[in-house]
Amino acid sequence: MSAQIHGTQHFDEAVREKLAFSPEALQTIQKLMSRYPEGKHKAALIPVLHVAQAEFDGWLSAEVMDLVADTMKILPIEVFEVASFYSMFNLKPVGKCQLEVCRTSSCWTRGAEDMVEYIAKKLNIKDGETTPDGMFTLKTVECLGSCGSAPMLQCGAEYHENLTEEKIDTLLERYRAEGTRKNYTDLDFKNSK
């Protein structure tokens, strides 16, 4: 059933059988679900998907979405519908640092396209591609809600606003030096000034 629900994504039952959340992730998921009344725990799906994505290398395979469905006791199609709708969820592998550049009107009028071109040239990748070392993925997205400080990008839980080429250079150097995956669930985020 899951292979049909996930459409074009390959579903491997043997891989699925080996998947499990870490005890910490499972505890977080249970806490998220407990915020809602009995029978309404599906409302926790978006934050649970963030936990799953952080737990499994920054993306949601068909097998991971099936694990989420089993854990939440909902249908796999319900998970896939949400995961495939929102740009914050990745249905294919991405780099450790996904640079999500806002491309809507406020950012566009203040130079977002120039920033996308600069990042693409600097990393030698196009929108939607990942660097050969697996460090960076460039992704253009719709409004990230920081119109007053455009152009901006988000990487994990961090917002980087009022972008310039110099700020991008510093950001890329810092992320490369840290060498860690950036997730929406990171608690140590700081908005840039």
RADA-V578623 format. One record per residue. N is the residue number from 1. RES is the residue in one letter. PSI is psi in degrees with one decimal (* if undefined). BURIAL is # if it has 16 or more other C-alpha atoms within 10 Angstrom, else .. Layout:
n: {N	N}
res: {RES	RES}
psi: {PSI	PSI}
burial: {BURIAL	BURIAL}
This chain:
n: {1	2	3	4	5	6	7	8	9	10	11	12	13	14	15	16	17	18	19	20	21	22	23	24	25	26	27	28	29	30	31	32	33	34	35	36	37	38	39	40	41	42	43	44	45	46	47	48	49	50	51	52	53	54	55	56	57	58	59	60	61	62	63	64	65	66	67	68	69	70	71	72	73	74	75	76	77	78	79	80	81	82	83	84	85	86	87	88	89	90	91	92	93	94	95	96	97	98	99	100	101	102	103	104	105	106	107	108	109	110	111	112	113	114	115	116	117	118	119	120	121	122	123	124	125	126	127	128	129	130	131	132	133	134	135	136	137	138	139	140	141	142	143	144	145	146	147	148	149	150	151	152	153	154	155	156	157	158	159	160	161	162	163	164	165	166	167	168	169	170	171	172	173	174	175	176	177	178	179	180	181	182	183	184	185	186	187	188	189	190	191	192	193}
res: {M	S	A	Q	I	H	G	T	Q	H	F	D	E	A	V	R	E	K	L	A	F	S	P	E	A	L	Q	T	I	Q	K	L	M	S	R	Y	P	E	G	K	H	K	A	A	L	I	P	V	L	H	V	A	Q	A	E	F	D	G	W	L	S	A	E	V	M	D	L	V	A	D	T	M	K	I	L	P	I	E	V	F	E	V	A	S	F	Y	S	M	F	N	L	K	P	V	G	K	C	Q	L	E	V	C	R	T	S	S	C	W	T	R	G	A	E	D	M	V	E	Y	I	A	K	K	L	N	I	K	D	G	E	T	T	P	D	G	M	F	T	L	K	T	V	E	C	L	G	S	C	G	S	A	P	M	L	Q	C	G	A	E	Y	H	E	N	L	T	E	E	K	I	D	T	L	L	E	R	Y	R	A	E	G	T	R	K	N	Y	T	D	L	D	F	K	N	S	K}
psi: {-44.5	-38.7	-36.9	-40.2	-38.2	9.0	-116.9	-12.4	137.1	135.5	123.9	107.1	-37.1	-39.7	-44.8	-42.2	-26.4	-14.2	139.8	147.3	149.1	158.1	-37.7	-43.7	-42.3	-39.8	-42.5	-43.7	-45.0	-37.9	-42.8	-44.6	-31.9	-10.7	-15.1	150.6	158.1	132.4	-6.6	12.5	-14.7	-21.3	-17.5	4.7	-44.2	-50.8	-31.0	-39.4	-35.2	-43.0	-45.7	-42.5	-40.8	-36.3	-31.4	59.9	32.1	11.7	164.5	99.1	168.4	-37.5	-39.0	-41.7	-35.7	-40.1	-43.1	-45.8	-46.5	-43.5	-40.6	-6.5	49.5	173.0	143.2	-35.5	-32.5	-37.2	-47.8	-40.2	-43.4	-47.5	-34.8	-13.2	-43.1	134.3	-14.3	-9.8	137.9	127.4	11.2	160.4	145.4	168.6	168.0	-33.3	107.4	115.1	100.5	105.9	124.8	135.7	13.3	179.9	-46.8	-45.5	-40.1	-46.7	-19.4	17.3	17.9	-40.5	-38.2	-37.8	-40.0	-46.7	-40.2	-46.6	-44.7	-45.1	-43.7	-41.0	-6.1	44.5	165.6	170.4	127.2	-5.6	162.1	142.5	150.1	-28.7	-1.7	13.8	-45.5	140.9	134.9	129.9	126.1	140.4	168.7	178.9	129.4	8.1	29.7	45.5	-33.3	-11.4	35.6	156.6	155.7	163.5	158.9	139.1	109.6	-128.8	-0.5	134.4	139.4	114.5	167.0	50.3	144.0	168.2	-37.9	-43.1	-39.3	-43.3	-46.7	-43.4	-47.8	-41.1	-44.7	-47.8	-39.9	-41.8	-39.7	-40.5	18.8	155.8	136.6	127.6	158.9	-22.4	-1.7	131.0	-10.8	25.0	152.6	131.6	139.5	158.8	*}
burial: {.	#	#	.	#	#	.	.	.	.	#	.	.	.	.	#	.	.	.	.	#	.	.	.	#	#	.	.	#	#	.	#	#	.	.	.	.	.	.	.	#	#	.	#	#	#	#	#	#	#	#	#	#	#	#	.	#	#	#	#	#	#	#	#	#	#	#	#	#	.	.	#	.	.	.	#	#	.	#	#	.	.	#	.	.	.	.	#	#	.	#	.	.	#	#	#	#	#	#	#	#	#	#	#	.	#	#	#	.	#	#	#	#	.	#	#	.	#	#	#	.	.	#	.	#	#	#	.	#	#	#	.	.	.	#	#	#	#	#	#	#	.	.	#	.	#	#	.	.	#	#	#	#	#	#	#	.	#	#	#	#	#	#	#	.	.	.	#	.	.	.	#	.	.	#	.	.	.	.	.	#	#	#	#	#	.	.	.	.	.	.	.	.}
